Amino acid sequence: MRSRVALLVALGIDNFGSGLFLPLGLVFVIRVVGLPLAQAGLAVTLGAFAGLLVPAFAGRLVDLFGPRTVMICSHLLQATGVGAFLLAGGFTGVAGASVMLAAGQQLFYSSQFSLIADVAGEGPKDRPFAEAAMVRSAGFGLGALAAGGLLVWIGREGLYVAVIIDVFTFVVAAAILATLMPPLPRHVRRLSGPARVWRNRPYLALIVFSGLFALTMDFFLIGMPVYVFNTLQGPRWLPGAIIALLTVVTSLGGVVGLRLTRKLTRIAAMRAGSALFAVWCLACLAVVFIPKVLQPIYLLGATLVLAAGDLAFGPRSGALAEAAAPPEARGRYLAAFQYAFTLAAMIAPAVVALFSVAVWIPWVLVAACACAAVVGLGRVGPRLPAEAVSPGGGGGIQS
């Protein structure tokens, strides 16, 4: 229990700092460092591409040294990367800081599933994954609110404050894991064994279909403001209200979502979540037929559909990925699973850019991806280990 509390507190503090800085990162580079938008975007993008290399070897580090050690290192690397933005004086400095930050982020994501699973102990991991997602969502949302407050109350100087606080949160999170979470027994760590994840076609398919889930969420985060402002000419407060609503629901509803889907297998719950994503896409596309005065209420209601899909899919996908991985190579398998989210984050901006071609194309494309996940998960489910799809051998799952 002590390790579980320490992990949740560290995750909450970590994500508060991320919510504080990440939405303002590009703004900091433009307004404080002084780079033009094109150069700033290129420098940050280079960092993101460099981060793609990390999961390929991070999983082996997890298997060799344990996820706790790797996550502590990830916090310290992120603290160094964010702090480097304060010293950046041009394109090279920003690119270097972005590389360190992206590498630290990918190291964190590549170790978090393994650490959550190890701390949870034996048995199904659906509830621990749901609790971790709730804490991370709440922390990020509070950080984003604090970031907005800093800009309103302090102005440009608030950007410096956000960076300094973010560095502090990473250091505190690392200290909590290092001092309050005792090292896991050596027999829990995954020390050896060949990792054939790239030859495990059912697991690769799980990564692909989980990536389609992540694409929907990333598209929502960056595409909804574009849709509201450019297409609907909606009020300025609406995108923030929509994102805040999703944050509140996912922060408070994780365990409730597990209970409501407890009679479903993990695959069935994930398919239901994907279907809800498709419904959300089509509902958002149909908003153009709603009277303008009712559009904000309509979109807020549609966001509840997206939130329900996220609650059904999210914890189950992580638990399934963990349970389907061979114990001797779990770190490497779960690090590979991280590519589902990394690649989705890189593809989402290109999908949003399709709004410039026709307003319906991104919505139909994302809805088609969600439908592909529904079909694909149904076909890959029987090829995954039965005990991973449905722990206990029944039709449902413990929550």
Secondary structure, 3 states (H helix, E strand, C coil): CHHHHHHHHHHHHHHHHHHHHHHHHHHHHHHHHCCCHHHHHHHHHHHHHHHCCHHHHHHHHHHHHCHHHHHHHHHHHHHHHHHHHHHCCCHHHHHHHHHHHHHHHHHHHHHHHHHHHHHHCCCCCHHHHHHHHHHHHHHHHHHHHHHHHHHHHCCCHHHHHHHHHHHHHHHHHHHHHHHHCCCCCHHHCCCCCCCCHHHCHHHHHHHHHHHHHHHHHHHHHHHHHHHHHHHCCCCCHHHHHHHHHHHHHHHHCHHHHHHHCCCCCHHHHHHHHHHHHHHHHHHHHHHHHCCHHHHHHHHHHHHHHHHHHHHHHHHHHHHHHHHHCCHHHHHHHHHHHCHHHHHHHHHHHHHHHHHHCCCHHHHHHHHHHHHHHHHHHHHHHHHCCHHHHCHHHCCCCCC
